[in-house]
Amino acid sequence: MRVSYEPMWRLLQDKGLTIPELRRMTGIAASTFTKIRRNECVSLDVLARLAKALECGIDDLLVILDA
């Protein structure tokens, strides 16, 4: 399954947050953010922590692309 985290990057920019700040807020490892930058799938736990930190829904973080 292909995904794009472009909505999350826009949301991050709109909120004026940096990746290091978001990492501190969520406790998510740098290697997981590398996966996100590469548009690779991450766990539901990671998505939930991101959504909580950014005060949004999981569906606001990513879009599922056609196979």
Backbone bond lengths (Angstrom), bond angles and torsions (degrees), N, CA, C in turn:
res aa  C-N    CA-C-N  psi(-1)  N-CA   C-N-CA  omega(-1)  CA-C   N-CA-C  phi
1 M - - - 1.449 - - 1.526 108.63 -
2 R 1.321 115.44 133.57 1.456 120.42 179.14 1.524 109.53 -99.57
3 V 1.318 115.24 136.77 1.459 121.18 178.02 1.523 109.79 -131.09
4 S 1.320 115.31 159.78 1.458 121.47 173.32 1.523 107.46 -130.69
5 Y 1.317 115.85 131.63 1.468 121.59 178.44 1.528 111.66 -96.76
6 E 1.320 116.98 17.35 1.463 121.10 -179.70 1.534 112.35 -53.29
7 P 1.341 119.09 -41.39 1.475 117.82 178.02 1.536 112.98 -59.80
8 M 1.337 117.01 -35.71 1.459 120.02 178.94 1.523 110.97 -66.47
9 W 1.347 116.99 -41.24 1.460 119.58 -179.38 1.531 110.28 -64.78
10 R 1.343 117.10 -38.64 1.465 119.98 177.22 1.524 111.17 -65.04
11 L 1.332 115.96 -42.17 1.461 120.96 178.98 1.527 110.55 -62.99
12 L 1.318 116.62 -42.23 1.460 122.13 178.58 1.527 109.89 -59.83
13 Q 1.321 115.97 -44.79 1.463 120.61 179.20 1.529 110.99 -65.59
14 D 1.324 116.83 -42.89 1.469 120.98 179.63 1.527 111.79 -61.00
15 K 1.329 116.75 -34.04 1.460 120.97 -179.52 1.526 112.16 -86.38
16 G 1.328 116.79 -4.38 1.459 121.02 178.03 1.519 113.66 70.65
17 L 1.330 116.76 29.90 1.466 121.25 -179.66 1.521 110.98 -102.86
18 T 1.323 115.51 150.59 1.458 120.86 174.70 1.523 108.89 -102.45
19 I 1.315 115.80 165.23 1.464 119.86 177.76 1.533 111.19 -61.40
20 P 1.333 119.46 -45.32 1.471 118.10 177.66 1.535 112.80 -58.96
21 E 1.321 117.14 -37.96 1.468 119.79 177.52 1.522 110.55 -64.28
22 L 1.326 116.70 -44.28 1.460 120.67 179.14 1.523 111.00 -65.18
23 R 1.319 117.64 -36.92 1.471 120.94 176.22 1.522 110.49 -61.14
24 R 1.327 116.84 -44.61 1.466 120.00 179.28 1.524 111.01 -64.08
25 M 1.318 117.25 -39.29 1.463 121.78 -178.37 1.532 111.83 -67.10
26 T 1.322 116.53 -32.03 1.465 120.58 -171.99 1.523 114.34 -106.91
27 G 1.324 117.49 -21.52 1.465 120.25 -175.39 1.526 112.64 73.53
28 I 1.317 116.64 18.69 1.468 121.14 -179.64 1.522 109.24 -83.83
29 A 1.322 115.62 136.14 1.470 122.10 -176.08 1.525 111.62 -67.92
30 A 1.321 115.15 153.05 1.465 121.10 177.53 1.522 110.90 -59.46
31 S 1.314 117.52 -35.82 1.467 120.78 -179.57 1.530 111.38 -64.66
32 T 1.313 116.90 -31.32 1.468 120.28 177.15 1.522 110.38 -71.01
33 F 1.333 117.19 -37.60 1.458 119.61 175.88 1.527 110.76 -66.78
34 T 1.324 117.52 -30.05 1.461 120.26 174.06 1.524 109.74 -63.21
35 K 1.329 117.07 -42.84 1.466 120.78 176.47 1.521 110.61 -60.01
36 I 1.324 116.29 -42.26 1.459 120.57 -179.61 1.530 110.11 -64.78
37 R 1.328 117.19 -43.51 1.472 120.37 178.08 1.527 111.34 -60.63
38 R 1.331 116.62 -31.16 1.471 121.52 179.68 1.529 112.26 -87.87
39 N 1.330 116.80 5.37 1.466 122.83 -178.01 1.527 112.11 57.88
40 E 1.325 116.18 39.24 1.455 121.75 175.17 1.527 108.94 -94.28
41 C 1.321 115.92 157.50 1.466 120.40 179.94 1.528 110.45 -69.98
42 V 1.327 115.94 141.70 1.464 122.54 174.79 1.528 107.84 -126.42
43 S 1.311 116.14 168.95 1.462 120.67 -174.98 1.531 112.25 -71.24
44 L 1.308 114.21 159.71 1.459 120.73 176.87 1.526 110.68 -62.07
45 D 1.326 117.39 -34.81 1.464 121.56 177.59 1.525 110.72 -59.66
46 V 1.321 116.97 -43.23 1.467 121.23 178.81 1.525 109.95 -62.93
47 L 1.333 116.07 -46.43 1.463 119.90 179.62 1.528 111.10 -61.63
48 A 1.317 117.26 -39.49 1.462 121.26 179.66 1.531 110.77 -65.49
49 R 1.316 117.23 -41.89 1.476 119.68 178.81 1.526 111.31 -65.30
50 L 1.335 116.06 -39.38 1.463 119.59 177.44 1.527 110.95 -64.58
51 A 1.323 116.44 -44.94 1.461 120.69 -179.71 1.525 111.17 -61.88
52 K 1.314 116.97 -41.49 1.465 120.42 179.40 1.526 110.44 -64.01
53 A 1.331 116.49 -45.96 1.464 120.43 -178.18 1.528 111.75 -65.35
54 L 1.331 116.46 -35.92 1.458 120.62 -177.59 1.532 112.67 -92.80
55 E 1.345 115.31 1.47 1.464 122.17 178.69 1.528 111.26 53.01
56 C 1.336 114.45 56.27 1.455 120.49 -179.87 1.522 108.91 -148.06
57 G 1.299 116.59 179.90 1.452 121.25 175.64 1.516 110.85 -91.39
58 I 1.311 116.48 160.01 1.461 120.28 178.59 1.526 110.24 -59.25
59 D 1.323 117.02 -35.70 1.459 120.22 -179.68 1.534 112.75 -67.26
60 D 1.336 117.33 -12.72 1.461 121.19 175.39 1.526 112.34 -84.37
61 L 1.333 117.41 -7.29 1.460 121.97 -174.59 1.519 114.19 -95.68
62 L 1.322 116.87 -26.39 1.460 118.81 -172.78 1.513 110.82 -151.94
63 V 1.325 114.22 163.81 1.453 121.44 170.89 1.515 107.45 -126.18
64 I 1.328 115.25 144.13 1.457 120.67 176.93 1.520 107.41 -93.03
65 L 1.325 114.85 126.45 1.450 120.82 -177.81 1.518 110.81 -93.31
66 D 1.289 116.57 155.44 1.465 120.53 176.42 1.520 109.90 -60.70
67 A 1.309 115.45 144.39 1.475 121.12 179.98 1.467 110.55 -70.36
